[in-house]
Amino acid sequence: MELRQLRYFVKIVEHKSLGRAALELEVGVSALSQQIGKLESELQTRLLNRSSVGVTPTNAGIAFLHHAQLTLRQADYAVQAAQRGRMSGYVSVGLAPTTARVLALPLIKAMRERYPDIQLHLVEMLSGHLASQLNARQLDLAILFQVDAGKHWTVTPLVDEKLFVICAPTLPDAPTGDSVRLADLGQLPLVMPSLQHGLRTALMTAFERSGIEPHVVMEVDGLAVLMDTVRAGLAATIQPGAAASHSGECGLSMVQISDPHVGRRNLLTTLSEDELSPAALAARLVIVDVARELVVQRRWPGARLLEEATKAY
């Protein structure tokens, strides 16, 4: 027996009509009739008399009505009690520096608004280190860019990001326009993360596929220093939209790389379902909601929300 079946039954009795009850409940008449049939089969008695002039409860239906109304009222009280009670606990979330640049503050604000009694611990470090922390149970959730197939994690593809050439407009050979191909960047001086960084490895593979050798003049693993180097006009960089989210405020040029195979996938990764606390489950839902809002409001440049994320949780 399901609560919705009780609600359906009560509405039918109130309206004395399957059609009018179906309209209010926003379900089809056939679906409504089917659920009442299942309820009557489970109770092994007829609850409603159907005639050409409407629907009326049987004697069993009249007796059942009072208890159905009482059960629904108690269920509503339970929902209200749960809503008055605040979720509490502790949750640790890991973000790579580029992702943290666009997601961290909106996530903090959303968690404070929706779950003020949950203590949020944000950890910012490279994706590979985040995976190690997650595996050691030092994080509950993390946004990673690749995962090992053998890990017993729950993985939800969150967003795909395009990559951008970011540079000072005065930099020699700086690309112009809205987009550029990797094949046209061979002479552009670049400051990039070192090869231990997943983004650099992916870009080197993409450059090789395009048949050119990138002109990397220096390596910087810290995002803040890397962006300071770009602002100083010493070199350009290639970063995802999250890193570029505030570059327009600094007078930097931002040109999207048009190659279809160049980009980065953000994977919302958690411990297995049975290891997640209620606070961690709540945070996971908030991360998806915040990412969706950032993409819809175009506050995450070059990001596209993935279908898996729209259906999740």
Secondary structure, 3 states (H helix, E strand, C coil): CCHHHHHHHHHHHHHCCHHHHHHHHCCCHHHHHHHHHHHHHHHCCCCEEEECCEEEECHHHHHHHHHHHHHHHHHHHHHHHHHHCCCEEEEEEEECHHHHHHHHHHHHHHHHHHCCEEEEEEEECCHHHHHHHHHCCCCCEEEECCCCCCCCCEEEEEEEECEEEEECCCCCCCCCCCEECHHHCCCCEEEECCCCCHHHHHHHHHHHHHCCCCEEEEECCCHHHHHHHHHCCCCEEEEECCCCCCHHHHCCEEEEECCCCCCEEEEEEECCHHHCCHHHHHHHHHHHHHHHHHHHCCCCCCEEECHHHHHCC
